[in-house]
């Protein structure tokens, strides 16, 4: 028996609402019998370094010595002018190729939208044209591993699990971990209240036959929220003039460990990506907009936190994201 993931989030393709009906998912067990916070004999990880507030740091920028490489993306999308509802997403996987894991940050979009967003520019305040980004190349099935039955994030009463699913057609699909609204397994359905802006989350990685269950204390932090002041994200299809620079302005402070990523794409999927300084404003130059096709245009603004967290058998890259989306009509110059 298979289930399907459905979401009204939009991928970089024509303006129609996206219904993900082509991802086949095998019904899977969740993290109910494989240990819980406080029940593992693994001591876990807690950095001795300090964060901006003088407290314990939330992670380290390094991998462990073991062979396993994980990725886990946890994202929150507030209601926007198109969907009208809040959305929460979490997805992860295990692999042996560190280079592949480093090629993607937003693994939730790979899973739910079949979209691989380009990595942002390394330099702050930089803009890169991406043309029409290529899709995600899953590569060799044998390089993807199934560990235990879930990843789990927990902070106070908030708790969300990404449970083992299988993505793809055929007899040997790819093992992916996710929380889906269509799941009939207790604990594997996302709840909006499980996203707590600015909260530290404990991370549990159920290792199955690959490694002992890992209980890591507070290494994952959700970025703080923000509002968009300009342009008008509350309106649908507000006009933006292609011949003018476009100011993106937001309110809400982040951390020095966060980054602010702005993406803009047209109805053909042609895109550019900005790694903006998180100071409340970025001016998109008119020559960047000139590359896009006039017509429907999507702008996303996301505050992100990326951590690489080691454990004895390897490491996991966690990416937490708070993303706002706006939908506009790009008007040609003249």
Secondary structure by P-SEA (a helix, b strand, c coil): cbbbbbbcccccccccccccccccccccccccccccccccccbbbbbccccccccccccccccccccbbbbbbbbcccccccccbbbbbccccccccaaaaaaccccccccccccccccccccccbbbbbcccccccccccccccccccbbbbbcccbbbbbcccccccccbbbbbbbcccccccccccccccccccbbbbbbbbbccccccbbbbcccbbbbbbbbbcccccccccccccccbbbbbbbbccccccbbbbbbbbcccccbbbbbcccccbbbbcccccccccccbbbbbbbbbbbbbbbcccbbbbbbbbbbbbbbbbbbccc
